[in-house]
Amino acid sequence: MTACALLFLLVDRRVPDGPQIPLLLADTLVSYDGGYGSRAVLPSVTSPDIAQSPSRVALARKLVIFGDAAVAMAGDGRLITGVVHELRIGLPEGERPSRWLANLTNHINQPGRRQGLSALCAFPVDSGHSRGMQCTLPKDRKLQFVDGVGYWTSIGSGGEELFQTVMQIVRSLPADYTCWQILSMISGPRLAMEIIGEARNSWGGYVEHASWQDGRWDRGGRVLHIFMLYTPCKDGFTTTMLSRVVAYDPRGRLYSVSNHKTGPHFQEFILEEIAPINDVVSISEEEFWRNWSPDIINITFIGNVPDGRLCLPSHVIDPTATNGLEISIHPNGWRVQMTDELKNSISTSVLQTMGIEYIPSTTDPNIFVDVGVDGRESLFLRERY
């Protein structure tokens, strides 16, 4: 079970034949036949009672970058690992990675060649005086144009659901949206679905992306995910911050923080590298997260609109350009604080897009998130009244 997508995103959705940004998306959940344990231990659902539980799934990078080519693979984890092994030993000296990868992707996608495995590949090609993007798809897939979004295709059991998530995000944003906004929001709704137990397909864990910009593939910035619950109250809805955050670093690390009756709990996930990379992270967990700070903060709202539908809108904040948001580094970690004024402003804006009215609560807490990294007792996630 997996979810991958290839998307040529319109830079301006008001111009259907305008410039596009090539994107590859892939979840990180890897299922192995006969996996250990009965639980899926994921960043969105970590807790003290499952901290030591064997997991029936692993987290790994299924979106692999080789030079100017990128490939997203869907299927069994062992098959994906085998393909990457072929890439490691099979690339002839001097061969352009994109050419070799395209040929291998075509081989993978031939019917009957590798049951349970498929791939999407994209790489730039020169055509006269311009440079375009070429893609290699499974035989049963083709690029489709969606008005206001761009061309896309997907593979894997959750591929269609992944694209629907992207489409909802694009259509919820103003016409002058940026690729940065969309990519920052993609993982929030899936994490939220896993938190509340509404994830229907066995895909997720985290959704990684690579976008072709400025002549190279870019995995994006560091993202801190925060979650708010919106619930009915007199004359409208109010919001409450959930005691859970998930931090993502594009070098392949995830950090989950949650608060429980027995106290705070934190757990790190290192994405299993199934391909060689240039920026290997070898420093310790404590040193890594002590100096970490987000480039982007994504807030995902969780709740049901008046007609009963589950709706999970997101809102992106630039922590360096937002009043009312404080991020500070401490000897034992880092802290994120949001004022009630900023929380009310964001809640009003997001809920209005769903046609419901936000009612500020006089008992709303100020939320502090302290992530400590130099001892078991140094991490705190608390609400201050």
C-alpha positions in Angstrom: 0.0 0.0 0.0 1.4 3.3 -1.0 0.7 6.7 -2.6 2.8 8.5 -5.3 1.9 11.3 -7.7 3.4 13.3 -10.5 2.0 16.8 -11.0 2.8 19.6 -13.3 1.4 22.4 -11.2 0.2 25.6 -12.8 2.2 28.6 -11.5 -1.0 30.7 -12.0 -4.2 28.7 -12.1 -5.9 31.5 -14.0 -3.6 30.8 -17.0 -4.3 27.1 -18.0 -1.5 27.2 -20.7 1.0 29.0 -18.5 4.2 27.9 -16.8 4.1 24.8 -14.7 6.2 23.4 -11.8 7.0 19.7 -12.0 6.4 17.9 -8.7 6.8 14.3 -7.5 5.1 13.3 -4.3 5.4 10.0 -2.3 4.4 8.8 1.1 6.9 7.2 3.4 5.0 4.3 4.7 6.6 1.0 3.7 4.8 -2.4 4.3 6.8 -5.5 4.3 5.1 -8.9 3.8 5.0 -10.6 7.2 6.0 -7.4 9.0 6.5 -7.4 12.8 3.8 -6.6 15.2 0.1 -5.7 14.8 0.4 -1.9 15.2 1.6 0.8 12.8 3.9 3.0 14.8 3.8 6.4 13.1 4.7 10.0 14.0 1.0 11.0 14.1 0.0 8.3 16.7 3.0 7.9 19.0 2.3 7.5 22.7 4.0 6.0 25.7 2.0 2.7 25.5 3.2 2.0 22.0 6.7 3.5 22.2 8.4 0.1 22.5 5.8 -1.8 20.4 7.1 -3.7 17.3 5.7 -2.0 14.2 4.2 -3.8 11.2 5.4 -0.9 9.0 8.6 1.1 8.5 9.2 4.6 7.3 11.5 5.0 4.2 12.1 7.3 1.3 10.3 6.1 -1.8 11.1 9.4 -3.5 14.6 9.1 -4.7 16.8 11.8 -6.5 19.6 10.7 -8.8 21.3 13.8 -10.2 18.8 15.6 -12.5 16.3 12.7 -12.3 13.8 11.8 -9.6 11.7 8.7 -9.2 8.8 7.8 -6.9 8.1 4.1 -6.4 5.0 2.3 -5.2 4.9 -1.3 -4.0 6.4 -3.7 -1.5 9.3 -2.4 0.4 11.6 -5.3 -0.5 11.0 -4.8 -4.2 11.7 -1.1 -3.9 15.0 -1.8 -2.1 15.9 -4.3 -4.8 15.4 -1.7 -7.6 17.6 0.8 -5.8 20.3 -1.9 -5.4 20.2 -2.3 -9.2 20.6 1.5 -9.5 23.6 1.4 -7.2 25.5 -1.3 -9.1 24.1 -0.8 -12.6 24.8 2.8 -13.4 27.6 2.7 -16.0 30.5 5.2 -15.5 29.7 8.4 -17.4 26.1 7.4 -18.0 23.6 10.2 -17.3 21.4 9.1 -14.3 18.2 10.2 -16.0 18.7 8.0 -19.0 19.5 5.0 -17.0 16.7 5.7 -14.5 14.1 6.1 -17.4 15.1 2.8 -18.9 14.9 1.0 -15.6 11.5 2.7 -14.9 10.2 1.5 -18.2 11.4 -2.0 -17.4 9.7 -1.9 -14.0 6.4 -0.7 -15.5 6.1 -3.4 -18.2 3.1 -5.6 -17.4 4.1 -8.8 -15.7 7.7 -7.8 -15.1 7.5 -7.0 -11.4 4.2 -7.7 -9.7 3.4 -5.2 -7.0 5.8 -2.5 -8.1 5.4 0.6 -10.2 7.3 3.9 -10.6 7.0 7.5 -11.8 10.1 9.1 -13.2 10.8 12.7 -14.3 13.9 14.4 -15.7 14.7 17.5 -17.8 15.4 17.3 -21.5 16.9 19.8 -23.9 14.7 20.7 -26.9 16.2 23.3 -29.2 16.7 26.5 -27.3 14.4 25.5 -24.4 14.4 22.9 -21.7 11.4 20.8 -20.8 10.6 17.9 -18.5 10.1 14.3 -19.6 8.3 11.7 -17.6 8.1 7.9 -17.6 4.9 6.3 -16.5 3.3 2.8 -16.1 1.6 1.7 -19.3 -1.9 2.0 -17.7 -1.3 5.5 -16.5 -1.4 8.8 -18.4 -1.2 12.5 -17.6 -4.6 14.1 -17.1 -5.4 17.8 -17.0 -7.4 19.2 -14.2 -8.7 22.7 -14.6 -7.1 25.1 -12.2 -4.5 22.6 -11.0 -2.5 21.2 -14.0 -1.5 17.8 -15.4 -1.2 14.9 -13.0 -1.1 11.1 -12.6 -0.7 8.8 -9.6 0.2 5.3 -8.6 -0.4 3.1 -5.6 -3.5 2.3 -3.6 -3.6 5.8 -2.1 -2.5 7.7 -5.1 -5.9 9.0 -6.0 -6.6 10.1 -2.4 -3.3 11.8 -2.3 -4.1 13.8 -5.4 -7.6 14.7 -4.1 -5.8 16.1 -1.1 -3.6 18.3 -3.3 -6.6 19.4 -5.4 -8.6 20.5 -2.3 -5.6 22.4 -1.0 -5.1 24.2 -4.4 -8.7 25.1 -4.7 -8.9 26.4 -1.2 -6.1 29.0 -1.8 -6.4 32.3 -3.6 -5.5 32.4 -7.3 -2.1 33.9 -6.5 -1.1 30.9 -4.4 2.5 29.8 -4.3 4.0 26.3 -4.8 5.6 26.8 -1.4 2.2 27.1 0.3 0.8 24.0 -1.3 3.8 21.8 -0.6 3.9 22.9 3.0 0.3 21.8 3.5 0.3 18.4 1.9 1.2 16.3 4.9 -1.0 18.1 7.4 -4.4 16.5 6.4 -2.9 13.0 6.2 -1.3 13.3 9.7 -4.6 14.6 11.0 -6.5 11.7 9.5 -4.1 9.3 11.2 -4.4 11.2 14.6 -8.2 10.8 14.7 -8.2 7.2 13.2 -9.9 8.1 9.9 -7.1 7.0 7.6 -8.7 4.4 5.3 -5.8 3.2 3.2 -2.5 1.9 4.4 -0.4 4.8 3.2 0.9 7.9 4.8 3.4 8.3 7.7 4.5 11.5 6.0 4.3 12.8 2.4 7.6 13.9 0.9 7.9 16.0 -2.2 10.5 17.1 -4.7 10.0 20.1 -7.0 12.1 21.1 -10.0 13.1 24.7 -9.5 16.1 26.7 -10.4 17.6 23.8 -12.3 17.5 21.2 -9.6 15.2 19.0 -7.5 14.4 20.5 -4.2 12.9 18.6 -1.2 11.7 21.8 0.5 12.3 23.3 4.0 11.9 22.3 7.6 8.3 22.1 8.6 6.6 22.1 12.1 3.1 20.7 12.0 0.6 22.0 14.6 -3.1 20.8 14.9 -6.2 22.6 16.1 -9.6 21.0 16.8 -12.6 23.1 15.8 -15.9 22.3 17.6 -19.4 23.7 17.7 -20.3 26.3 20.4 -23.1 28.8 20.8 -23.5 30.8 17.6 -20.6 29.2 15.8 -17.4 27.2 16.3 -14.4 27.6 18.6 -10.8 26.1 18.3 -8.5 24.4 20.7 -4.8 23.5 20.1 -4.1 19.8 20.3 -1.2 18.6 22.4 0.7 17.1 19.5 3.3 18.5 17.1 5.3 16.8 14.3 8.5 18.2 13.0 9.9 17.3 9.6 13.5 17.8 8.3 14.1 17.2 4.6 17.3 15.4 5.4 15.1 12.5 6.5 14.1 13.0 10.1 10.8 13.3 11.9 10.2 14.2 15.5 6.8 13.6 17.2 5.9 15.3 20.4 2.7 14.6 22.4 1.3 15.0 25.9 -0.4 12.2 27.8 -1.7 11.5 31.3 1.6 10.0 32.2 3.5 13.1 31.0 5.1 14.2 27.7 6.3 11.8 25.1 8.6 12.3 22.2 9.9 9.9 19.5 12.2 10.4 16.6 11.9 8.6 13.2 14.8 8.4 10.8 13.6 7.7 7.3 15.3 4.6 6.0 17.5 5.6 3.1 16.9 3.2 0.2 19.3 5.1 -2.1 22.6 6.9 -1.8 22.3 10.6 -0.7 24.7 13.5 -0.5 23.6 15.1 2.7 23.8 12.1 5.2 22.8 13.1 8.7 25.3 11.5 11.1 25.0 13.7 14.2 23.3 12.6 17.3 19.6 13.1 18.0 20.3 15.5 20.8 22.7 17.7 18.8 20.4 17.6 15.7 17.2 18.8 17.3 18.8 21.1 19.8 19.8 23.4 16.9 16.7 22.8 14.8 14.2 25.5 13.9 11.4 25.4 11.3 11.3 27.3 8.0 7.5 26.8 7.8 4.8 26.2 10.4 1.7 24.4 9.1 -1.5 24.4 11.1 -4.1 21.8 10.2 -7.7 22.2 11.6 -9.6 19.0 12.5 -13.3 18.8 12.8 -16.7 18.4 11.1 -18.6 21.1 9.3 -22.3 21.6 10.2 -23.5 19.0 7.5 -21.3 16.4 9.2 -18.5 16.2 6.7 -15.0 15.9 8.0 -13.0 18.9 6.8 -9.2 19.3 7.3 -8.1 22.8 6.1 -4.5 24.0 6.6 -2.9 27.3 7.1 0.8 28.1 6.5 2.9 30.5 8.6 6.3 31.9 7.8 7.8 32.1 11.3 10.2 34.8 10.3 7.5 37.2 9.1 4.6 36.7 11.5 3.7 38.9 14.4 2.4 37.1 17.5 4.5 34.0 16.9 7.7 33.4 18.8 10.3 30.7 18.2 13.3 30.8 20.5 16.2 28.4 21.0 16.9 27.4 24.6 19.8 25.4 26.1 17.5 22.4 26.3 15.7 22.8 22.9 13.3 25.2 21.2 10.0 26.8 22.0 7.0 27.9 19.8 4.5 30.3 21.3 1.4 31.7 19.6 -0.6 34.6 21.0 -4.4 34.4 21.3 -4.6 37.3 18.9 -2.8 35.4 16.2 -4.7 32.2 16.9 -8.0 34.0 16.7 -7.0 35.7 13.4 -6.0 32.4 11.8 -9.0 30.6 13.1 -11.3 33.3 11.8 -9.7 33.2 8.3 -9.7 29.4 8.0 -13.2 28.7 9.3 -14.7 31.5 7.1 -13.4 29.6 4.0 -15.7 26.7 5.1 -18.7 29.0 5.6 -18.7 28.8 9.4 -18.3 31.5 12.0 -15.4 31.5 14.5 -16.3 32.4 18.1 -13.2 33.3 20.3 -13.2 31.6 23.7 -12.3 33.5 26.8 -10.8 30.3 28.3 -8.6 29.5 25.4 -5.0 28.8 26.6 -1.8 30.3 25.4 0.1 27.3 23.9 3.7 26.7 24.6 5.6 23.9 22.9 8.9 23.2 24.5 11.0 20.5 22.7 13.9 19.5 24.9 16.6 17.2 23.6 19.2 16.6 26.3 17.4 14.3 28.7 14.2 12.3 29.3 12.7 15.0 31.5 13.7 18.0 29.4 10.8 17.8 26.9 7.5 19.5 27.8 4.3 20.1 25.9 2.0 22.0 28.1 -1.0 24.4 28.1 -0.7 27.5 30.3 -3.9 29.1 31.5 
